[in-house]
Protein backbone atom coordinates (compact mmCIF):
# COMPACT_ATOMS: atom_id res chain seq x y z
CA UNK A 1 0.00 0.00 0.00
CA UNK A 2 1.26 3.44 -0.84
CA UNK A 3 2.53 5.77 1.89
CA UNK A 4 -0.09 8.44 1.17
CA UNK A 5 -2.88 5.86 1.53
CA UNK A 6 -1.49 4.70 4.88
CA UNK A 7 -1.39 8.32 6.10
CA UNK A 8 -5.00 8.88 5.03
CA UNK A 9 -6.10 5.64 6.72
CA UNK A 10 -4.31 6.64 9.93
CA UNK A 11 -6.19 9.94 9.96
CA UNK A 12 -9.49 8.15 9.38
CA UNK A 13 -8.74 5.67 12.17
CA UNK A 14 -8.30 8.64 14.49
CA UNK A 15 -11.53 10.29 13.39
CA UNK A 16 -13.50 8.99 10.41
CA UNK A 17 -15.88 11.95 10.62
CA UNK A 18 -13.28 14.45 9.47
CA UNK A 19 -14.28 16.40 6.39
CA UNK A 20 -12.30 16.04 3.20
CA UNK A 21 -11.20 19.66 3.66
CA UNK A 22 -9.82 18.89 7.12
CA UNK A 23 -8.09 15.75 5.86
CA UNK A 24 -6.61 17.69 2.94
CA UNK A 25 -5.26 20.35 5.30
CA UNK A 26 -3.66 17.75 7.59
CA UNK A 27 -2.17 15.78 4.68
CA UNK A 28 -1.16 18.94 2.78
CA UNK A 29 -2.99 17.95 -0.41
CA UNK A 30 -6.10 19.17 -2.24
CA UNK A 31 -9.64 18.10 -1.31
CA UNK A 32 -10.03 16.40 -4.69
CA UNK A 33 -6.85 14.38 -4.02
CA UNK A 34 -8.31 13.20 -0.71
CA UNK A 35 -11.61 12.34 -2.40
CA UNK A 36 -9.82 10.41 -5.18
CA UNK A 37 -7.75 8.46 -2.65
CA UNK A 38 -10.86 7.63 -0.64
CA UNK A 39 -12.63 6.39 -3.77
CA UNK A 40 -9.65 4.21 -4.73
CA UNK A 41 -9.44 2.75 -1.21
CA UNK A 42 -13.17 1.99 -1.25
CA UNK A 43 -13.14 0.51 -4.76
CA UNK A 44 -10.15 -1.70 -3.93
CA UNK A 45 -11.88 -3.00 -0.80
CA UNK A 46 -9.29 -1.60 1.61
CA UNK A 47 -12.05 0.57 3.07
CA UNK A 48 -15.05 -1.74 3.39
CA UNK A 49 -17.33 0.73 5.17
CA UNK A 50 -17.67 3.29 7.90
CA UNK A 51 -19.09 2.60 11.33
CA UNK A 52 -19.13 3.78 14.92
CA UNK A 53 -16.96 2.58 17.78
CA UNK A 54 -18.61 2.46 21.19
CA UNK A 55 -16.94 4.22 24.07
CA UNK A 56 -16.70 2.87 27.60
CA UNK A 57 -19.70 4.94 28.66
CA UNK A 58 -22.00 3.49 26.01
CA UNK A 59 -25.02 1.73 27.44
CA UNK A 60 -24.71 -1.58 25.62
CA UNK A 61 -27.07 -4.37 26.43
CA UNK A 62 -25.91 -7.93 26.57
CA UNK A 63 -22.63 -9.75 26.64
CA UNK A 64 -19.64 -9.93 24.34
CA UNK A 65 -17.34 -12.92 24.26
CA UNK A 66 -14.51 -14.47 22.30
CA UNK A 67 -15.14 -18.08 21.38
CA UNK A 68 -12.10 -20.05 20.28
CA UNK A 69 -13.03 -23.06 18.16
CA UNK A 70 -11.00 -26.14 17.23
CA UNK A 71 -12.37 -27.87 14.14
CA UNK A 72 -11.84 -30.99 12.08
CA UNK A 73 -9.81 -29.65 9.12
CA UNK A 74 -11.94 -31.63 6.65
CA UNK A 75 -15.07 -29.79 7.84
CA UNK A 76 -13.60 -26.31 8.29
CA UNK A 77 -15.28 -24.71 5.27
CA UNK A 78 -18.88 -25.72 6.11
CA UNK A 79 -18.34 -24.71 9.75
CA UNK A 80 -17.09 -21.26 8.72
CA UNK A 81 -20.02 -20.83 6.33
CA UNK A 82 -22.51 -21.76 9.05
CA UNK A 83 -20.90 -19.42 11.59
CA UNK A 84 -20.91 -16.50 9.12
CA UNK A 85 -24.71 -16.78 8.89
CA UNK A 86 -25.25 -16.28 12.64
CA UNK A 87 -26.01 -12.61 13.36
CA UNK A 88 -24.75 -12.97 16.95
CA UNK A 89 -21.28 -13.58 15.55
CA UNK A 90 -19.88 -10.10 14.93
CA UNK A 91 -16.46 -11.19 13.62
CA UNK A 92 -14.82 -14.47 12.71
CA UNK A 93 -11.07 -14.96 12.40
CA UNK A 94 -8.94 -17.83 11.23
CA UNK A 95 -5.99 -18.13 13.61
CA UNK A 96 -2.81 -20.11 14.14
CA UNK A 97 -2.08 -22.13 17.24
CA UNK A 98 -4.06 -24.53 19.34
CA UNK A 99 -7.44 -23.35 17.99
CA UNK A 100 -8.49 -22.72 14.40
CA UNK A 101 -11.05 -19.92 14.71
CA UNK A 102 -12.00 -17.08 17.02
CA UNK A 103 -15.57 -15.82 16.91
CA UNK A 104 -16.41 -12.46 18.50
CA UNK A 105 -19.99 -12.88 19.66
CA UNK A 106 -22.72 -10.74 21.18
CA UNK A 107 -25.60 -12.17 23.16
CA UNK A 108 -28.52 -10.47 24.86
CA UNK A 109 -28.20 -12.51 28.05
CA UNK A 110 -26.22 -15.32 29.65
CA UNK A 111 -28.91 -17.76 28.50
CA UNK A 112 -28.67 -16.50 24.92
CA UNK A 113 -24.88 -16.88 25.06
CA UNK A 114 -25.27 -20.44 26.34
CA UNK A 115 -27.68 -21.27 23.50
CA UNK A 116 -25.25 -19.86 20.94
CA UNK A 117 -22.36 -21.85 22.45
CA UNK A 118 -24.49 -25.02 22.38
CA UNK A 119 -25.22 -24.35 18.70
CA UNK A 120 -21.53 -23.86 17.89
CA UNK A 121 -20.49 -26.96 19.86
CA UNK A 122 -23.20 -28.97 18.11
CA UNK A 123 -21.86 -28.30 14.61
CA UNK A 124 -20.51 -31.38 12.89
CA UNK A 125 -16.73 -31.10 12.98
CA UNK A 126 -16.40 -28.78 15.97
CA UNK A 127 -13.98 -30.57 18.27
CA UNK A 128 -13.64 -28.09 21.13
CA UNK A 129 -14.48 -24.53 22.18
CA UNK A 130 -13.07 -22.17 24.79
CA UNK A 131 -15.04 -19.04 25.68
CA UNK A 132 -13.93 -15.85 27.38
CA UNK A 133 -16.59 -13.28 28.30
CA UNK A 134 -15.38 -9.71 27.87
CA UNK A 135 -15.72 -7.79 31.14
CA UNK A 136 -14.50 -4.31 30.21
CA UNK A 137 -12.63 -2.53 27.44
CA UNK A 138 -9.24 -1.28 28.53
CA UNK A 139 -8.21 -0.13 25.04
CA UNK A 140 -10.22 0.00 21.83
CA UNK A 141 -8.65 1.75 18.84
VEXDREN-2710 file (C-alpha; in Angstrom, 1 decimal):
% VEXDREN-2710
k/r/px/py/pz
1/UNK/0.0/0.0/0.0
2/UNK/1.3/3.4/-0.8
3/UNK/2.5/5.8/1.9
4/UNK/-0.1/8.4/1.2
5/UNK/-2.9/5.9/1.5
6/UNK/-1.5/4.7/4.9
7/UNK/-1.4/8.3/6.1
8/UNK/-5.0/8.9/5.0
9/UNK/-6.1/5.6/6.7
10/UNK/-4.3/6.6/9.9
11/UNK/-6.2/9.9/10.0
12/UNK/-9.5/8.1/9.4
13/UNK/-8.7/5.7/12.2
14/UNK/-8.3/8.6/14.5
15/UNK/-11.5/10.3/13.4
16/UNK/-13.5/9.0/10.4
17/UNK/-15.9/11.9/10.6
18/UNK/-13.3/14.4/9.5
19/UNK/-14.3/16.4/6.4
20/UNK/-12.3/16.0/3.2
21/UNK/-11.2/19.7/3.7
22/UNK/-9.8/18.9/7.1
23/UNK/-8.1/15.7/5.9
24/UNK/-6.6/17.7/2.9
25/UNK/-5.3/20.3/5.3
26/UNK/-3.7/17.7/7.6
27/UNK/-2.2/15.8/4.7
28/UNK/-1.2/18.9/2.8
29/UNK/-3.0/17.9/-0.4
30/UNK/-6.1/19.2/-2.2
31/UNK/-9.6/18.1/-1.3
32/UNK/-10.0/16.4/-4.7
33/UNK/-6.9/14.4/-4.0
34/UNK/-8.3/13.2/-0.7
35/UNK/-11.6/12.3/-2.4
36/UNK/-9.8/10.4/-5.2
37/UNK/-7.8/8.5/-2.6
38/UNK/-10.9/7.6/-0.6
39/UNK/-12.6/6.4/-3.8
40/UNK/-9.6/4.2/-4.7
41/UNK/-9.4/2.8/-1.2
42/UNK/-13.2/2.0/-1.2
43/UNK/-13.1/0.5/-4.8
44/UNK/-10.1/-1.7/-3.9
45/UNK/-11.9/-3.0/-0.8
46/UNK/-9.3/-1.6/1.6
47/UNK/-12.1/0.6/3.1
48/UNK/-15.0/-1.7/3.4
49/UNK/-17.3/0.7/5.2
50/UNK/-17.7/3.3/7.9
51/UNK/-19.1/2.6/11.3
52/UNK/-19.1/3.8/14.9
53/UNK/-17.0/2.6/17.8
54/UNK/-18.6/2.5/21.2
55/UNK/-16.9/4.2/24.1
56/UNK/-16.7/2.9/27.6
57/UNK/-19.7/4.9/28.7
58/UNK/-22.0/3.5/26.0
59/UNK/-25.0/1.7/27.4
60/UNK/-24.7/-1.6/25.6
61/UNK/-27.1/-4.4/26.4
62/UNK/-25.9/-7.9/26.6
63/UNK/-22.6/-9.8/26.6
64/UNK/-19.6/-9.9/24.3
65/UNK/-17.3/-12.9/24.3
66/UNK/-14.5/-14.5/22.3
67/UNK/-15.1/-18.1/21.4
68/UNK/-12.1/-20.0/20.3
69/UNK/-13.0/-23.1/18.2
70/UNK/-11.0/-26.1/17.2
71/UNK/-12.4/-27.9/14.1
72/UNK/-11.8/-31.0/12.1
73/UNK/-9.8/-29.6/9.1
74/UNK/-11.9/-31.6/6.7
75/UNK/-15.1/-29.8/7.8
76/UNK/-13.6/-26.3/8.3
77/UNK/-15.3/-24.7/5.3
78/UNK/-18.9/-25.7/6.1
79/UNK/-18.3/-24.7/9.7
80/UNK/-17.1/-21.3/8.7
81/UNK/-20.0/-20.8/6.3
82/UNK/-22.5/-21.8/9.1
83/UNK/-20.9/-19.4/11.6
84/UNK/-20.9/-16.5/9.1
85/UNK/-24.7/-16.8/8.9
86/UNK/-25.2/-16.3/12.6
87/UNK/-26.0/-12.6/13.4
88/UNK/-24.8/-13.0/16.9
89/UNK/-21.3/-13.6/15.5
90/UNK/-19.9/-10.1/14.9
91/UNK/-16.5/-11.2/13.6
92/UNK/-14.8/-14.5/12.7
93/UNK/-11.1/-15.0/12.4
94/UNK/-8.9/-17.8/11.2
95/UNK/-6.0/-18.1/13.6
96/UNK/-2.8/-20.1/14.1
97/UNK/-2.1/-22.1/17.2
98/UNK/-4.1/-24.5/19.3
99/UNK/-7.4/-23.4/18.0
100/UNK/-8.5/-22.7/14.4
101/UNK/-11.1/-19.9/14.7
102/UNK/-12.0/-17.1/17.0
103/UNK/-15.6/-15.8/16.9
104/UNK/-16.4/-12.5/18.5
105/UNK/-20.0/-12.9/19.7
106/UNK/-22.7/-10.7/21.2
107/UNK/-25.6/-12.2/23.2
108/UNK/-28.5/-10.5/24.9
109/UNK/-28.2/-12.5/28.1
110/UNK/-26.2/-15.3/29.7
111/UNK/-28.9/-17.8/28.5
112/UNK/-28.7/-16.5/24.9
113/UNK/-24.9/-16.9/25.1
114/UNK/-25.3/-20.4/26.3
115/UNK/-27.7/-21.3/23.5
116/UNK/-25.2/-19.9/20.9
117/UNK/-22.4/-21.9/22.5
118/UNK/-24.5/-25.0/22.4
119/UNK/-25.2/-24.3/18.7
120/UNK/-21.5/-23.9/17.9
121/UNK/-20.5/-27.0/19.9
122/UNK/-23.2/-29.0/18.1
123/UNK/-21.9/-28.3/14.6
124/UNK/-20.5/-31.4/12.9
125/UNK/-16.7/-31.1/13.0
126/UNK/-16.4/-28.8/16.0
127/UNK/-14.0/-30.6/18.3
128/UNK/-13.6/-28.1/21.1
129/UNK/-14.5/-24.5/22.2
130/UNK/-13.1/-22.2/24.8
131/UNK/-15.0/-19.0/25.7
132/UNK/-13.9/-15.9/27.4
133/UNK/-16.6/-13.3/28.3
134/UNK/-15.4/-9.7/27.9
135/UNK/-15.7/-7.8/31.1
136/UNK/-14.5/-4.3/30.2
137/UNK/-12.6/-2.5/27.4
138/UNK/-9.2/-1.3/28.5
139/UNK/-8.2/-0.1/25.0
140/UNK/-10.2/0.0/21.8
141/UNK/-8.6/1.8/18.8
END
